[in-house]
Amino acid sequence: MRKPFLAGNWKMNMTVSDALDMVKVLKEQVADVQDRDIALCPNFTVIYPLAEACKGSPIAVGAQNIYWEAKGAFTGETSADMLKAAGATYVIIGHSERRQYFGETNETVNKRIKCALSNGLKVIMCCGEVLEEREAGNAESVVKDHLNGGLAGLSKSDFDAITIAYEPVWAIGTGKTATPDDADAMHAFIRSELEAMFDKDVAEKTRIQYGGSVKPSNVDELMAKPNIDGALVGGASLKAEDFARIITFKA
């Protein structure tokens, strides 16, 4: 049985003081949670103080990106060692906004994943189609391309530290959500692709999150589906009460 994993992607939101105020409330509301994993992924400036504040709680802290080189003249980038020293244990890689605005490709996603894994960080790898691709009937081929490129050259054992996040790009921050049946169908497709690329054990053990306007009002229905193992949450993870309700979903 796959343990549910609920992660918050704060994107370019939350100062240090905002983050500490929020997590103080969240810690109280999820203090007794044991049957699911929780992570918050803030901007780089917030990782260290948030990780310190989350010690002794069930909340892990992650980053929203990583660079694949260990050090050097790479202005504006952040290495695996820097993330680990700040207290991060997870890293989101290949988010659609990184692809759309910052030129992320399957090749650079793959480099980042290999760097994170080789340095003991856990990975949340994002994949998903834009509206035009879905309407053209190409959603599955786009997701397959993301999986094949992003996961190239990995071993079966690497999947002990990999979560896949399926994010229909047209549902991110729009208020639109894939129906639970549509989301579960794509999750099932991703699982079948993992089996084809690796084996049945990898397919069965890998957690696949849904991301795309997940909120308290729809999380129960989404999480009731057999192939949805958690959520990568954007806007609703910025409010302690909303994210606590998502974490404590009732499937």
C-alpha positions in Angstrom: 0.0 0.0 0.0 1.4 3.4 -1.0 1.5 6.0 1.8 -0.3 9.2 0.7 2.0 12.2 0.1 0.7 15.7 0.4 3.1 18.5 -0.7 2.7 22.2 -0.8 4.4 24.2 -3.6 4.5 27.8 -2.3 6.0 29.1 -5.6 7.1 32.8 -5.3 5.0 33.5 -2.2 5.7 33.8 1.5 8.4 35.8 3.3 10.2 34.2 6.2 7.7 35.8 8.7 4.7 34.7 6.6 6.0 31.2 6.5 6.7 30.9 10.2 3.3 32.3 11.1 1.6 29.8 8.8 3.5 26.8 9.9 3.0 27.5 13.5 -0.7 27.0 12.9 -0.3 24.1 10.5 1.9 22.1 13.0 -0.8 22.2 15.6 -3.4 20.9 13.1 -1.3 18.0 11.8 0.6 17.1 14.9 -0.9 13.7 15.1 -0.8 12.8 11.4 1.2 9.5 11.0 -0.4 7.7 8.1 0.7 10.1 5.3 3.8 12.2 4.4 3.7 16.0 4.3 6.1 18.5 2.8 6.3 22.2 2.2 8.4 23.6 -0.6 9.1 27.3 -0.2 11.4 29.7 -2.1 15.1 29.3 -1.3 15.2 32.1 1.2 12.7 30.4 3.4 14.0 26.8 3.4 16.4 27.1 6.4 14.1 28.9 8.9 11.1 26.8 7.9 13.1 23.6 8.3 14.2 24.7 11.7 10.6 25.5 12.7 9.4 22.1 11.4 11.8 20.0 13.5 9.9 17.5 15.6 6.8 17.8 13.5 5.6 15.5 10.6 6.3 18.2 8.1 9.3 17.9 5.8 10.7 20.8 3.8 11.8 20.8 0.1 13.0 23.1 -2.6 11.4 24.1 -5.9 14.5 23.6 -8.0 18.1 22.4 -8.0 21.1 22.9 -10.3 23.1 19.8 -11.4 26.6 21.1 -10.8 28.2 20.9 -7.4 29.7 24.4 -7.4 31.1 27.1 -9.7 30.3 30.1 -11.8 26.5 29.6 -12.1 25.0 32.8 -10.9 21.6 32.5 -9.4 21.7 28.7 -9.1 21.5 26.5 -6.0 23.4 23.2 -5.5 22.4 20.0 -3.8 24.8 20.6 -0.9 23.3 24.0 -0.3 19.8 22.6 -0.2 20.7 19.9 2.2 22.6 22.3 4.5 19.5 24.5 4.6 17.4 21.5 5.7 15.7 20.4 2.5 15.0 16.8 2.0 12.8 17.0 -1.2 13.1 18.9 -4.4 10.4 19.6 -7.1 11.8 19.1 -10.6 10.3 19.9 -14.0 7.3 21.9 -12.8 5.4 23.3 -15.8 6.2 26.9 -14.8 9.9 26.0 -15.0 9.3 24.6 -18.4 7.1 27.5 -19.6 9.0 30.5 -18.2 12.6 29.3 -17.7 13.3 26.9 -20.6 13.3 23.7 -18.6 13.6 20.7 -20.9 13.4 16.9 -20.5 17.2 16.8 -20.7 17.7 19.4 -17.9 15.0 17.7 -15.8 16.9 14.5 -16.1 20.2 16.1 -15.1 18.5 17.7 -12.0 16.9 14.4 -11.0 20.2 12.5 -11.2 22.0 15.2 -9.2 19.3 15.2 -6.5 19.2 11.4 -6.2 23.0 11.1 -6.1 23.1 13.6 -3.2 20.4 11.9 -1.2 17.5 14.2 -1.9 14.0 12.9 -2.7 12.5 14.0 -6.0 9.0 15.2 -7.0 9.1 15.0 -10.8 6.3 16.9 -12.6 4.7 16.0 -15.9 1.6 17.2 -17.7 0.0 18.6 -20.8 -1.3 22.1 -21.7 -4.9 22.6 -22.8 -4.0 22.6 -26.5 -2.3 19.3 -26.2 -5.2 17.7 -24.4 -7.8 19.1 -26.9 -5.7 17.7 -29.7 -5.7 14.3 -28.1 -2.0 14.3 -27.3 -2.2 14.4 -23.5 -0.8 10.8 -23.1 1.9 11.2 -25.7 3.1 14.5 -24.0 3.2 12.8 -20.5 5.0 9.8 -22.0 7.6 12.1 -23.5 8.1 13.8 -20.1 8.5 10.4 -18.4 10.9 8.9 -21.0 13.1 12.0 -21.1 13.0 12.9 -17.4 13.6 9.4 -16.1 16.1 8.3 -18.7 19.1 6.3 -17.3 17.6 5.8 -13.9 17.7 2.5 -12.0 14.8 0.7 -10.4 16.2 1.4 -6.9 16.1 5.1 -7.6 12.3 5.0 -7.3 12.6 4.6 -3.6 13.1 8.3 -3.6 11.0 9.5 -6.6 7.4 10.7 -6.6 5.7 11.6 -9.9 3.3 14.6 -9.9 0.8 14.7 -12.7 -0.2 18.3 -13.4 -2.6 19.1 -16.2 -1.1 22.5 -16.9 -4.6 23.9 -17.8 -5.7 23.2 -14.3 -2.9 24.9 -12.4 -4.1 28.1 -10.7 -7.1 28.4 -13.0 -9.7 26.9 -10.7 -10.3 24.2 -13.2 -9.7 20.6 -12.1 -9.5 17.4 -14.1 -12.4 15.3 -13.1 -11.4 12.6 -10.6 -12.0 9.9 -13.2 -9.9 11.8 -15.8 -7.1 12.3 -13.3 -7.2 8.7 -12.2 -7.1 7.6 -15.8 -3.9 9.6 -16.5 -2.4 8.3 -13.2 -3.1 4.7 -14.4 -1.5 5.5 -17.7 1.6 6.9 -15.9 1.7 3.7 -13.9 1.5 1.6 -17.0 4.4 3.6 -18.5 6.5 3.0 -15.5 5.9 -0.7 -15.7 6.9 -0.6 -19.4 10.0 1.4 -18.7 11.1 -0.4 -15.6 8.9 -3.2 -14.1 5.7 -3.9 -12.2 7.4 -3.4 -8.8 8.4 0.2 -9.8 5.0 0.9 -11.1 3.2 -0.4 -8.0 5.5 1.3 -5.4 5.8 4.7 -7.0 3.6 7.4 -5.6 1.8 9.6 -8.2 0.4 12.9 -6.9 -2.2 15.0 -8.6 -1.6 18.7 -9.0 -4.0 21.2 -10.4 -6.3 23.4 -8.3 -6.5 20.8 -5.4 -8.5 22.3 -2.6 -10.5 21.3 0.5 -13.7 20.9 -1.5 -12.3 18.4 -4.0 -9.5 16.5 -2.2 -11.7 13.7 -0.8 -13.1 12.8 -4.1 -9.6 12.9 -5.8 -7.9 10.9 -3.1 -10.6 8.2 -3.2 -9.3 7.1 -6.6 -7.1 4.0 -6.7 -4.1 5.5 -8.6 -4.0 8.9 -6.9 -1.5 8.8 -4.1 -1.4 12.4 -3.0 -1.4 16.0 -4.1 1.1 18.7 -5.1 -0.8 21.7 -3.9 -0.3 25.3 -5.0 -2.5 28.1 -3.7 -4.4 26.1 -1.1 -1.1 25.2 0.6 -0.6 28.9 1.5 -3.3 28.8 4.2 -2.8 26.6 7.2 -6.5 25.7 7.6 -6.9 24.8 3.9 -3.7 22.7 3.7 -4.5 21.0 7.0 -7.9 19.9 5.6 -6.2 18.6 2.4 -3.6 16.7 4.5 -6.3 15.2 6.6 -8.5 14.2 3.6 -11.2 11.6 4.1 -11.2 9.2 1.2 
